[in-house]
Amino acid sequence: MSDELDHGITVTEIAPMDQPIDVPLETTAAFVGRALRGPVDIPVLVQSLAEFRRRFGGFWIGSSLGSAVKHFFSHGGKQVYIIRVANNARGAMICLPAVHGVLVLRAIDPGSAEKIRVAVDYDGISDENNTHFNLTLQRVDQDSGSILDQEIYRDLHCQCGVDGNIEDALLGSTLVRVQQPAPQHRPMSTDAEYIGHAQSGTDGTGLSDYDLVGSASRGTGLFALDQVDRFDLLYFPPPQPERVPGLTAVVAAEIYCRKRGAMLILDPPGEWKNAADAIQGVRSRAYASPDVLSYFPRVYKRMDDSSPPMAVGGAVAGLLCKLDRTRGPWEDLDQQGCAFNRDLVPAIIVDASDARLLIKEGLNVIAGNTPGHTMLCGSVTLARGTQIDEQFSNLTTRRLCLAITKAIDRATRWVVFDPNAGSQIDRIVSQVHAFMCALCEAGAFENDHFLVQCDTGLHNQPVNPERGITLLLVFHPAGATETVSLTLHQAVSGFRVATTAFAPVCVDVA
């Protein structure tokens, strides 16, 4: 999958039949927030802090996205989708004088840090041809002046409806578009020099919940993630240091995560000053979902407790990615090798009795003031209320279930396109069974007992558009007190997962 995806085309990879199921894939995060520059509402896969700085402009006082990305990579994260969201931001404008009129180019990516420069020449164009020209576009780093991207277009003209028209040619540009009306004549040569902005871009205003959520129909904000096949963790860096996303954004994000099989990481509000505030706050907000991970308190930088406490959802995401890669999602974060960086300490010391109350309410506790030993303790989700969700109040159980169901979903999508899938049941069961055996050997289950059953279900009715297969999985997650039973249904309409109250007794696979 490319690191940038264009609007209008979504590519979904389907694993071939009988391909072994990976245990597990690299965990991928997605951050949605405000940035200095970069494409808006397009997921960009970033694999280093340097890459983020090059594409999105690095750290900025107007957003905590840069700090979140830094924490993510410094705590073990390897890959994160960045979705830049903007509110009334505008791209820079470049004006190229022509014999009659002006050719106006507008930067695609809005923002004050987006620096585009343009050169026009007539090299290789005959003196008799007074309509054609060459165009060179460069994106330049505003601090160093180094060239970040360059595009060269040769033998262009401004005549509408004729091949080589500049407006059509720049439809493939990642830097600029032509702003109408275009002149009838070519722009004048810049004499081997570059022309910069006639009008700088703007950064817009702060983000609201509605900006973060965006529009499902337009694929903006949160829904830009429809363009990617898979992500595992979602995080909204705080729009402002003390603020966190409001109820509208949190509810929309939780519903979206539930649909996509991902976990939402939720920062504590800055106004929670002690454990009592946190308990009262989480109760009043009434968040209750097994797909939300939250924590308390925020943290300070060591020797810098004069600054406001920081949200560290980006660091939590990085630690989870590191844990999954080195040990597996069925393991707790509260263990050696999964501590926060040495320069981070809890802003509030939570005693043991308060910690137990916070964990009961679904809040993990950041604890420890010894360098290199600040941990995320508790291993809980915000699942509360219903009995079915109660087993998923355990973070490791919930994340293991998500990893299993997403892997099986990817591996069995071919079924809905195969009219003879009903005859492949034994092969499907064998494929899933081998996957569960691999998880068992890796230590994901409490014992060697698990069950895999498959039923063609509606495949016996080929005229029904809802044809598909149904899988029943029963297993005992490592460290859990109860067995989990899941029903997985793969159909043309999509992949659905439900918990099963009653299931057959597991047998020993050994």
N, C-alpha and C positions, 0 to 999 in steps of 0.2 A: 504494500500500500504506500502511495506517495505521501510525502510529509505535508503537502497542501492539496486540498480537495476543492474542486470548483463546484459552485452552486448548480443544481439541476441534474447531477449525475451521482448516484450512490452505487458503489461497487460492493457487493456482498460476496465474500469468498465462501465456497461450499466445499467441504472436505470430501475427497473421493471415498467411495464405499470401501470398507475394510481397512482404511487407514488407521493406524494406532492413535489413540487419544492421548494428547500430551498431558503430563502430570508435573506441575501445571504450567501454563504459559506465563511469561513475564507479566507481572501486574502493571497495569497502565492507569495513570491518573488523568484527570481532566480538571483544569482550573479555568474559571470564567471570571473575567474582570477587566479593568481599565488599564490601558497601556499608552506609552508615548507615541508609538507608531506601530505599523503592521496592519495586515488585512483584518477587516471587521467581519464578524460572524462567519469566519472560516476556520475550522480546526487545523492547527499547525502542530505537527508532532515535533517536540523539542527534546533533545537528548543530552544537553549540557547547558550550564549557565551561560557560557560564552555564546552559544547558539541563540539563546533567548535574548541576550543583549544585542546581538547583531540584528535580529529580526524584529524585536519589539522595543528596543531602546533602553533596556536595563532598568535601574532604580529610578523612582520618580516620587516626589513628595505628594503628588495627587493620587497615588494608588499604592496599595500594599501587595500588588501582584508580584512585583520584582522580588520583594523580601520573601514571599511565600515560595517562589521558584528556587531562590537561593537555599532556603531551609530544606526544600524537597531534595535537591541534589546532594547537599552536605549531609543528609541523614540516610542516604542509601538509595534514593529513587533513581531510576534509569531512564524513564521515558514518560512524558506528560504532554497531553494535548492542551494547547493554549487557545482559548476562544476570547479574542479581544472584543469587548462591547464598548460602544461609544454613544454618547447622548448629545446630539446636535453638533458633532465635530465636523470639520470641513477640510477638504484637501487643498493644498497650495495651488496657486494659479501661475502659469507661465505664459507670457505674451511674446509672440514672434512677429515683428512687423513684416508686412507684405507690401507689394507695390500699391495695392489698393486694399486697405483693411488690415486686420490683425488675425493671425492664427493663434487661438487660445487653447492651451492644454491644461487640464485639471488633474492633479495627482489623485490616483485611485484611493490610496490609503490616507485617511485624514490624520491631522495632528501637526503640531508646531515643530516636531522633531523630524518630520519627513522632508528631507532635502533632495530635490530633484533639479538637475541642470540639463540643459539642452544645447546641442550644436547643430547648425545647418551648413551643409556644403554642397557644391555641385561637381565634386570629383567624379570623373568618368562619364559625365554627361556632356554631350556636344554643345558647342556654342549656339547652334541653331535651335536647340531644344530649350525654350525658356519657360517650360511648365513643370519640369521634373526636378527633384532635389533629393538629397540624402539627409537622414535624421539620426542623430546619436543621442540616446537618453542614458543618464547615469544617476543612480541613487548614491548619495555621498554621506558618510558618517559626519554628523554635525560637530563632533569633538575633534576627531583626528584628521578629517578631510579625506580619508581613504575611500576608495570606490568600493561600494558593497555589491552593486548590481549594475550591469550595463546591457543595453539593447541597441542594435544597429539596424536601421531600415534603409534600404537603397532603392533608388528609382521610384520615389513616391510622387504623387501629384494631388491636386485638390479638386479634380473634376468628379462630380457625383456620378455614380452608376457605371464607372469605368474601372477595369481591373487596375490595381495599384493605388486606388484612392486611399489617402491617409487615414480617413475615418475607419474604413474597413480593416486596414492593416493594423491599426492600434487596438482593435478589438482583442487581439492576442497578447497585448502588452500587460505586464504586471505592474507597470509604473504609472501610466497616464492614459487619459481618454481625450478625444477632441471635444471641445465645447462649442456648440452651435451658436450662431451661424459661422461656418468656415468661410474664409475668403475665396474668391475665384482664382486668385493668382498665388504663385508659390511664395513662401516666406523668403526674406532676404538672407544671404549668407552671413554667418556670424564671424567669418574670417578666422577660422581655426580657434575661436574662443567659445566659451560656454556662457549661456544666459541662465541666470537663476530666477528666483521667484519675483514676480511683480507683486504678488500678494501671498503672504505666508499662510499656512494652514492653521486651523484652530483646534484646540483639544476638547471643546465642548464643556459641558457641566458635569457635576457628579452624577453617579448612577443611582437610579431608583430601583425598587424591586421589579418594576415592570420592564426596565431595561435588561436586568439580569435574566429574567424569565424569557422575554422576547415573544416571538410568534411562531406557533407550530406550522402555520400555513406558509410563512415566508422563510422558515428555517433560520430565525435569528435568535440571539441570546443563547439560552440553555439548549434550545432546539437545533442549534447548529450541530450538535452532537449526533443528530440523525444521519449526518454525512459519514460517520465512522462506524465500522462494523462492531467494534468492541472497546469498552473501557470498563474499569473496575471500581475506581474511586472518584467521587466528584467533590469539588471544594470551591466555595465562593470566598476568596480572600476579602477581609472586611473592606467595604467601600471607604470607610474612614477609621482611624485607629480605635476609637471607642465604640464605634457602631458595628453591628452585625446585620446580615440580611434579615428583613422583617418576615412576618408570618406568610405573606403572599409568596415570597421567593422560596421560603423553606418548604411550604406545602407543595408547591409546584415541583420543586427539585426532588422531594421525597417520592412523589407519585412517578416522576420520570425515572428515578433510580429503581423503583419497584418494577417498572416496565422493562428496564434494560438489565436488571440483575446486578446492580452496582450498589455501593455503600456511599451515603452522604456523610461528609465530615463537617460537623457543626461547631463553631467556636463559641465560647461563653461570652455573653455581653460584658463590656468593660465596667458596667455599674455593679456587677456582682463583687462585693468587697470581702465577703466571708462565706463560710459554708451555709449559714442560714439563708443568706441572700440567694445562693445557688439553688438550694432546695425549694425555696418559695418561688424562685423564678422559673424553674423547670416545671413545677406544678401549675403555675399560672399560665404558662404557654401551652400546656396540654399536648406537647409533642409525644406521640406514642407510635413508634415504628421500629421494627427489627432492622430496617435498612438505614438507620441513622446512628452514627457514632459521635458522641460529644464528650467533653472533659471539663475539669475545673482543677486548679485555677489557671490563669494565664502565667506567663513567665517573665522574669527580668534577665537582662544580660548581666552576668557576674560583674561586680564592681561598678555597676551602672544603674542602681536602683532609683536614681533620680528621674529616669525616663518613665513614661507610662508603661504598664505591663503590656506585653505583646501577645497577640494570638499566634498560635503555632500549629494551625491545621495543616500547613504545608509540610512541617516537620513530621507530624503524625502520619501523613500520607507517605513520606519517604521511608519512615520506619516500617510501615506495613509492607511496602514494596520490598524492602531489604529482608524482612522476616519471611515473606513468601518465597523469595529466591533462595534463601539459605536454609530454611527449616520447613516451611509450609504454612498455609493459612490456618491449619488446625493447632498451631502453637500460640502460646500467650506472648505478648510483647514484654511482659515483666520478667525478663531474664537477661543473662549476661550477653553483651553484644548488641543489645537493642536499647541502649540508653540514649538520651538526648545529648547533644554536643556539650563539651565541658564548660562552655561559657554561658549555658542556660540553667537557671535555677527557678524553682517555683516562686511566684510573687507572694504567695501566702503559704504558711506552713499549716497543713491540715492534720489534726491529731487523729488517732486510730478510730475513735468513736465517731467523729464526723465523717471520716473516710467511709466507714461502713454505711452510714446514712446516705451519703452521696451515691455510692455504688448501688444501693437499693433503689434509688431514684433513677438509675440508668446513666449516671455520670461517672466516667473514669476519672481517676485522681492522678494528677501529676505530683509526685512526691520524691523527696530526697534532696539534700543540700550539700552532699559531698561531690566534688568535681568528678564528672563522668559517671555519676550514679543517679541522676535524675531520670525517673522512669514513668511510664504510663501504666498505672495499676488499675485492676478491676476487671478488665476484659468483659465489658457489658455493652449492650446496645440500649437504645431508648424504647425497646419493646415493653409495653405495659398494658394491663387491662385484660385482654382475652387470654384464655387458657392455651389456645393454639400458639399464639405468639410467645407465650411464656418460655417455651423451650428455646426460642431464638433470642431471648434476653442475653444468652451467652454469645459473646462476640465470635469466638472461635467456631462454635457450632454453626452460626449463621454464615460466616465467611466460607467455611468448608462446603456448606450446602450450595452456596452461590457458585463456588468454583466447580463443583461437580455438575450442577445443572447446566451451566454455561458451556462447559466442555462437551457434554453430551449433546446439547443443542447444536453446536457447530459441527459435530461429527455425524449427526443423523439427519441433517437438512436435505440430503439427497433423496431421502425416503419419499418426500411429498412430490417429487418429480418422476418417480419410478412407478409405472402402473402395475408392476409385478412385485412391489415391495412386500406384499403379503407372503410371498414365497421365500423371503429373505430373513424371516424372523429369527431362525437359529443363528444366522451370521450376525445379526444386530445384537442379540443377547450375548454372543461370544465376544464381540467387540467391547461392549459395555462391561462385561464380566472381567475381561483382561484389564480394563482401566481400573475397576474397583480393586482388583488384586494388586495392581501396582501401588495404589493409594494405601492399601492395607500393609504392604511391605515397607512403605515409607513411614508408617506410624500414624496414619490419619485416623485409624479406628481403634476403639478400646480393646477389641479382641478380633479374632479371625472369623467372626460371624457376620455375614451380610447376605442379602437376597437380591437377585435381579430376575424379574419376570417381565415378559413382553406379550402384548396382545395386539393383533392387527386392528382391533376395534372397528372403525368405520371403513377400513380398507375392503371389507366384504361388500361394500356398496359403492362401486367405482363411479357411479353417476353423481354421488354426493360430493359437492366441492369441499366438504369438511373432512375428507378422508385423511387418515393418518395412522400413527401407531401410538400405543399407550405403554409406558414403562412404569413398573413399580419397583422402587428401590427401598430397601430397609437396611439400616446400618447403625452402629453405635459410635458416634464421634469420640475421639480421644478426649478424655477429661470431662465428658458430659455425664449426667446422671441418668439420662433416658435415651432410649432408642428413637431414631428419627425415621419416619416413613413418608416417602414422597411419591406422588403420582405425576409423571411427566407425559405430556401429550404433545406430539409433533404433528402438525397439520398444516394445510395450505394457509389457513387463517393466522398461523403463528404458533409459537411455542408457549405452552402454559404449564405452570407448576402449581401443585396443590399439596398441602399436608394431608396425610391419611390417618384417621383416628385409630383404625384397626387394621392390622396387617398380619400376614402369615408369620409363623415363627421362623427365625433365621436358622440356617444350618451351617455347620463348620465347613469352610472351603478347603481345609487342609486335606 
